[in-house]
Amino acid sequence: MPTKQSETPVTRKQSNKKQDQSKKRARQKSREQEQQTSDKLTRKQQKKKQKEEKRKNKKPRRRIFPIWLRVIFVLLLAAGALALGLMVGYGILGDGTPRDALEKDTWQHIIDIVTQE
């Protein structure tokens, strides 16, 4: 029959072994994490290299309509929409002739009304 004194050192040895094993596992995990971070750095560097290669190999894009022409076109469309809106608002909703909305005299009359004291 084992005595109580002999049982306690065995359990301490077992607990020491368990602690040693847990420390080993923690070390392994930390090593794995270090390797993963170093892998990530190399992956980032690889992605940067791939992007640079794509930029170098990419041929310039030739547009049918240059950007400056697109800007002018959009501005002309906006001016046309403004003129059309003025004509519809003044002619149809305001019971006037639509062409009068584009005349200078009409706008001078509106300004006089607004600034009148």
matplotlib code that plots the C-alpha trace (Angstrom):
import matplotlib.pyplot as plt

x = [0.0, 1.3, 1.7, 0.5, 4.1, 5.0, 1.9, 2.6, 5.9, 4.4, 1.6, 4.2, 6.2, 3.2, 2.2, 5.8, 5.6, 2.3, 3.7, 6.7, 4.4, 2.3, 5.4, 6.6, 3.3, 3.4, 6.9, 5.8, 2.8, 4.9, 7.4, 4.5, 3.2, 6.6, 6.9, 3.4, 4.3, 7.5, 5.5, 3.1, 5.8, 7.1, 3.6, 3.2, 6.5, 5.5, 2.2, 4.0, 6.4, 3.4, 1.7, 4.8, 5.2, 1.6, 2.1, 5.3, 3.7, 0.4, 0.1, -1.4, -5.2, -6.3, -9.7, -12.1, -13.2, -10.5, -11.3, -11.2, -13.8, -16.0, -15.9, -16.9, -19.7, -21.0, -21.0, -22.9, -25.5, -25.9, -26.4, -28.9, -30.8, -30.9, -32.2, -34.8, -35.9, -36.2, -38.3, -40.6, -41.0, -41.6, -43.6, -45.7, -46.0, -45.8, -48.2, -45.6, -43.9, -41.1, -38.7, -39.1, -37.3, -34.0, -34.2, -32.2, -35.1, -37.1, -34.2, -33.6, -37.3, -37.0, -33.9, -35.7, -38.6, -36.3, -34.1, -37.0, -37.3]
y = [0.0, 3.4, 5.9, 9.5, 10.7, 8.7, 9.9, 13.6, 13.6, 11.7, 14.3, 17.1, 15.4, 15.0, 18.6, 19.7, 17.6, 19.2, 22.7, 21.8, 20.6, 23.7, 25.9, 24.0, 24.5, 28.2, 28.4, 26.5, 28.8, 31.9, 30.5, 29.8, 33.3, 34.8, 32.7, 33.8, 37.5, 37.0, 35.2, 38.1, 40.6, 38.6, 38.3, 42.1, 42.6, 40.1, 41.9, 45.2, 43.6, 42.2, 45.6, 47.3, 44.7, 45.2, 49.0, 48.6, 46.1, 48.0, 49.9, 53.3, 53.5, 55.5, 57.0, 57.7, 61.0, 62.8, 63.9, 67.6, 66.9, 65.0, 68.0, 70.4, 68.0, 67.8, 71.5, 72.0, 69.4, 71.2, 74.6, 73.0, 71.5, 74.9, 76.6, 74.0, 74.2, 78.0, 77.7, 75.1, 77.0, 80.4, 79.3, 76.4, 77.0, 80.8, 81.3, 83.3, 82.5, 80.1, 82.2, 85.1, 83.2, 83.5, 87.3, 89.8, 92.2, 89.5, 88.9, 92.6, 93.0, 90.1, 91.6, 95.0, 93.3, 91.5, 94.5, 97.0, 98.8]
z = [0.0, -0.9, 1.8, 1.6, 1.6, -1.5, -3.3, -3.0, -4.8, -7.7, -8.1, -8.0, -10.7, -12.8, -12.3, -13.2, -16.4, -17.3, -16.7, -18.8, -21.6, -21.4, -21.6, -24.6, -26.3, -25.6, -27.1, -30.2, -30.6, -30.3, -32.8, -35.2, -34.8, -35.5, -38.7, -39.8, -39.3, -41.2, -44.0, -44.0, -44.5, -47.5, -48.9, -48.7, -50.4, -53.1, -53.6, -54.0, -56.6, -58.5, -58.5, -59.8, -62.5, -63.6, -63.7, -65.8, -68.2, -68.6, -71.8, -71.8, -72.3, -75.3, -74.8, -77.6, -75.9, -74.0, -70.4, -71.3, -74.0, -71.6, -69.1, -71.9, -72.9, -69.4, -69.0, -72.2, -71.1, -67.8, -69.6, -72.0, -69.1, -67.3, -70.4, -71.0, -67.3, -67.5, -70.7, -69.2, -65.9, -67.5, -70.5, -69.3, -65.5, -65.6, -68.6, -70.6, -73.9, -73.4, -75.6, -73.2, -70.5, -72.3, -73.0, -71.0, -70.5, -68.6, -66.2, -65.7, -64.8, -62.3, -60.7, -60.4, -58.6, -56.2, -55.4, -55.2, -51.8]

ax = plt.figure().add_subplot(projection="3d")
ax.plot(x, y, z, "-o")
ax.set_aspect("equal")
plt.show()
